[in-house]
Amino acid sequence: AHTSVRVSEGYADDGTLIRSIWVNGKPEASTAPVDLRLQWLLGHIPLMLHGEVRTAACVGLGTGMTAGSLLDAPGVETLTIFEISPAVARAARHFDAWNGAVLTQPRTRLVIADGRHALGSTTQQFDLITADPVHPWTRGSSDLYTLEHFQHVRQRLAPGGVASQWLPLYELSFEDVRTVCATWCAVFPHVSAWLMAYDLVLIGSEQPLRSLEEL
């Protein structure tokens, strides 16, 4: 056993019921509007920039909302989710109302494994690769922000593929944020960054990205 997972509920200041997932004592995601937007857009932005995604992968499951957002595109034929913890997979079922019951969908394949190692060792390629929000502050998660991992992500992209990565702008120093951005830019020749409240969505591709005018 390496993970403790808790699903909790509480109320926002306006009385809205908020459901949250906690991993090893740290809140990872919730159904608060600002969190919903981020989790969904981690999937929707690369979907939009690619335009014709058929195979997709998500590193980390969490609430399942980022992975589930990928199935909003009817052209996606297969979605592979890499999740290290069976406990997280069980907890994600409590968010079916927000993730589209992603784990029950026939297009979904859940792989219980360390996502970094699994992505680095597979030969499969994907049109889109994203990652569920996992804070680099969390023990062991900083490996998902390294040059080597980003290189594996690029290597697993099919021609014309697009990758996205969450980068929080809180609980990190300016140097931390600048280092991760520089590392991402060192791997992908074509990049963009999308600001979501107090988060960034980093986008990377080997091919020029579509402009807003083309979308």
Secondary structure, 3 states (H helix, E strand, C coil): CCCCEEEEEEECCCCCEEEEEEECCEEEEECCHHHHHHHHHHHHHHHHHHCCCCEEEEECCCCCHHHHHHCCCCCCCEEEEEECCHHHHHHHHHHHHHHCCHHHCCCEEEEECCHHHHHHHCCCCEEEEEECCCCCCCCCHHHHHCHHHHHHHHHCEEEEEEEEEEEECCCCCHHHHHHHHHHHHHHCCEEEEEEECCEEEEEEECCCCCCHHHC
